[in-house]
Amino acid sequence: MAALTGTMSWFCCGNSWGPCGTAGHGACGTCNSGSFQHAWPNASAACFNITRPDACGVTMSRRGCGFRHYTTNRCNGKRVGTTIADCGPQTDLWCGERACCGSVCGTNRIVDLTPAAYSQIASLSSGLQPCSVDTV
């Protein structure tokens, strides 16, 4: 998979951690806010039919629960490895959404990280950052 660029955000799941209260364990049944995990819009056919990244012109590989991706914050170069634990983000709700840091920008939400993972590469208060996602 070639690196996919867009924006990243964070979400709560599973056991309470940091800013998150207790929530469901996600589509894979394993999601926890304190673990290095993420939600992927093409985790299954059912997931893809909800998130519809193609409506925003985003083409991404189908990858199932437990698959490891690496997300890089394009603002500071920090990178974190995480595994798929949920379906999301619902990319089609944010077609054209843009986040920038200086001249570096990302468009369309392509990945949601757990707070533990997001906080390794960005401040939770930033909420949305330009990113790239790859498998190596």
N, C-alpha and C positions, 0 to 999 in steps of 0.2 A: 504494500500500500504506500503510495506516495503521500507525503505530508499533506494534510488537509488543513486549510487555514480558515479562521472565522473568529468567533468570540466564545469565551468560557464564562460560566457562572457557577454558583454553588447552591446546594440544596440539602435539606435535612432528611435523614432516614434512620430507622432502627432506634437503638438506645440513645438516651440523652447524652449530649457531649457539647461542650462549649456553649454556643448560642442556641443550641437546638434542644427542644424537649423531645420526649419519646414520640416516634412516628412509626409508620409501617416499614417493613423490611424490603420494600421494593418488588419489582417484577420477578427477580431471581430468588427472593426470599432470604438473601444474605446481607442486604445493605445495612451499614451502620455508619453514622456520622463520624465516628472516631477512627474509622478504617480508611485506608488509601483505596478508594473505589470511585466509580463514576457511572453516570447514566449515559446511554448511547442511543441515538434516534433510530438506529437500524439493528436493534438487538434481536428482532424476529420479524416475521411478516406482519403479525398483529401490531407490534410496536410501530413499524414503519407506516402502517395504515393510519395510525393516530398522529404521529409526529410530522409526516410528509415533508422531509427536507428537500425533496425534489421540487416542491412548489416554490422554493426559493432559489432553485438552480444548483442546489448542493447535491453532489453525487458521492455517496459513501458506501463502503463495503458492509455487508451483513456480517456482524460479529456477535456471538452469543455470550451468555452468562459466563463470567470467569476469564474472558479474553483480556489480555494485557495490552493497553495502549500507553503511550508516553505523551504527556501534554507539556508544551513549552510556553511559558509566558513570554510573548514577543516584546514586552516592555523592558524586561530585565534579564532575559535569557535563562531564568531558572526553569528546571524541568522536574516532573514527578511521574513515576510509573504507577498506574492504577489498573484495577480490573473492573470489568462491567458487572454491575450489581442491580441495575434498574433500567427501565425504558425512559428516554427523555434526552434532552429537553424537547418540548413540542415546538420544533424549529419553525413550522409554518405560522405560528403566532407572532414571530418576530422577524419575518422576512424584511431584509434591508436594515435591520437594527445594526448600529455601528458603534464601536468603542475605539478610542484612540489614546495614545500616549505620545505626544509630540507628533511626528509625521508617520508613526507606525499605527496602522488601523486594521481592524478586523470587522467583517460584516457577516451577519447571520450566526445565531447561537448554535454551535455544533456539539458542545459537551457541557455537562453539569458535573462538577466534582463534589465530593463530600467536603465538609468544612475542614477536616483533618488534611486532606490532600490539597485543597485550594490554599490553605494557610501556609503550606510549604513553599508556594511560588508567588503568592500575592496576599495582600491584606484583605481579610474578609470584608472590611468596610469599602473596598473598591467595587465590589459587587459584580463587575463585568470588565473583562480584559481581552485584548487581542491575543490569540493563541494559535499554535499549530499542534496537530495531533498526528502521531505516527506510531509505527509498531516496532521500531528499533531505536 
